[in-house]
Amino acid sequence: LPAAPDVGAGDGSLCSPYARLFGSVTVTELTSPLVWRLKATPTQGASLQAVATAELTPRALGREQFDVAFCLNVLDRCKDPVRMVEQLHALLPPGGWLVVAVVLPWLQSP
């Protein structure tokens, strides 16, 4: 079954609906309370692996490659969005999908 990372999964509300499409979903967060909450999130059929990390590397995520990567509503809040996209791209095989969603407007204040 396919595998996917979800960067900055928050409380898991965005990954829960699609998690059942994958054999495993590795969700990342920066804070321990959110990681604990993600570990307790029920999924239907998928293995949800919560990791506290800012690094999107095979070592940090425990897997060399993923079929699809999700970056939902995170790029506008991260320190280096270009680096994040590059790291996610490196985790994908040729023809892998990177699903990105951003909040618009990109900048909340002028």
Backbone torsions as a table, in degrees:
resi	resn	phi	psi	omega
1	LEU	NA	149.3	-179.5
2	PRO	-66.6	158.0	179.0
3	ALA	-126.8	151.5	-177.6
4	ALA	-146.5	144.0	166.5
5	PRO	-97.1	150.4	173.0
6	ASP	-125.6	112.1	-175.5
7	VAL	-83.1	130.2	178.5
8	GLY	61.5	54.8	-172.4
9	ALA	-71.3	-9.5	177.1
10	GLY	61.3	-123.7	-179.5
11	ASP	-92.2	2.3	178.4
12	GLY	89.2	0.8	-175.6
13	SER	-66.8	-28.6	179.0
14	LEU	-83.9	-31.1	-178.0
15	CYS	-85.8	-22.5	-178.2
16	SER	-56.2	-44.3	-178.3
17	PRO	-64.9	-34.0	-177.3
18	TYR	-98.6	-9.7	-176.3
19	ALA	-56.3	-34.1	-177.7
20	ARG	-65.6	-14.7	179.2
21	LEU	-80.9	-7.9	-174.8
22	PHE	-122.4	154.5	174.7
23	GLY	-72.0	-36.3	176.3
24	SER	-149.5	146.0	176.0
25	VAL	-128.0	123.3	176.0
26	THR	-97.7	115.2	-178.7
27	VAL	-104.9	139.3	-178.8
28	THR	-116.7	148.2	173.6
29	GLU	-152.0	164.8	-178.5
30	LEU	-96.0	-22.8	-174.7
31	THR	-111.3	144.8	-179.7
32	SER	-60.5	-42.8	179.8
33	PRO	-58.2	-39.3	178.8
34	LEU	-71.4	-35.9	177.1
35	VAL	-63.5	-42.8	177.6
36	TRP	-61.0	-41.9	179.3
37	ARG	-64.3	-41.8	178.9
38	LEU	-63.4	-38.3	178.5
39	LYS	-63.8	-26.6	-179.4
40	ALA	-91.7	-2.8	-177.7
41	THR	-72.5	122.7	178.5
42	PRO	-74.6	139.9	174.6
43	THR	-130.3	155.6	-179.5
44	GLN	-100.5	97.7	174.7
45	GLY	94.1	-25.0	-177.1
46	ALA	-96.8	149.9	172.6
47	SER	-88.6	121.0	-179.5
48	LEU	-103.7	116.8	-179.0
49	GLN	-112.4	112.5	-178.1
50	ALA	-94.2	133.3	-176.9
51	VAL	-131.6	132.9	174.0
52	ALA	-90.2	104.3	-178.5
53	THR	-162.0	152.4	170.8
54	ALA	-106.9	-12.8	-179.7
55	GLU	-91.2	129.5	179.5
56	LEU	-106.3	67.8	-178.4
57	THR	-119.7	158.4	177.0
58	PRO	-55.0	-38.4	-179.8
59	ARG	-63.5	-45.8	-178.7
60	ALA	-68.3	-34.6	-175.1
61	LEU	-94.5	-9.6	176.6
62	GLY	75.0	21.9	-179.4
63	ARG	-158.4	141.3	-178.7
64	GLU	-72.4	-43.4	-174.7
65	GLN	-140.3	154.3	176.2
66	PHE	-129.2	154.5	-179.7
67	ASP	-80.6	-37.1	-179.2
68	VAL	-139.7	143.5	175.4
69	ALA	-124.0	137.5	-180.0
70	PHE	-112.3	132.0	176.2
71	CYS	-135.0	88.4	-170.7
72	LEU	-108.9	114.8	176.7
73	ASN	58.7	41.9	-178.5
74	VAL	-123.2	-34.7	-173.7
75	LEU	-57.4	-34.2	-178.6
76	ASP	-74.3	-8.3	-179.1
77	ARG	-115.3	-6.1	-175.7
78	CYS	-89.0	160.4	-176.2
79	LYS	-68.2	-40.4	-176.0
80	ASP	-138.0	85.9	-176.2
81	PRO	-62.0	-34.8	179.7
82	VAL	-64.4	-44.3	178.7
83	ARG	-62.4	-40.3	179.3
84	MET	-60.9	-46.5	179.7
85	VAL	-64.3	-39.9	177.7
86	GLU	-62.2	-43.3	178.8
87	GLN	-64.5	-42.0	178.5
88	LEU	-65.1	-41.7	179.0
89	HIS	-60.4	-38.8	-179.8
90	ALA	-66.2	-21.2	179.4
91	LEU	-84.4	-8.5	-175.2
92	LEU	-99.9	144.1	174.0
93	PRO	-77.1	168.5	173.1
94	PRO	-55.7	131.3	-178.5
95	GLY	84.9	-0.6	176.6
96	GLY	-68.7	159.7	-176.3
97	TRP	-108.9	137.9	170.9
98	LEU	-114.7	116.2	-178.9
99	VAL	-101.8	118.6	-176.5
100	VAL	-123.7	134.7	172.5
101	ALA	-129.2	137.5	178.1
102	VAL	-129.3	151.9	176.4
103	VAL	-78.3	136.1	177.2
104	LEU	-117.6	138.6	2.1
105	PRO	-70.5	151.5	-176.7
106	TRP	-55.6	-47.2	177.4
107	LEU	-103.2	126.9	-176.5
108	GLN	-75.9	-21.9	179.2
109	SER	-139.9	148.4	-178.1
110	PRO	-71.3	NA	NA
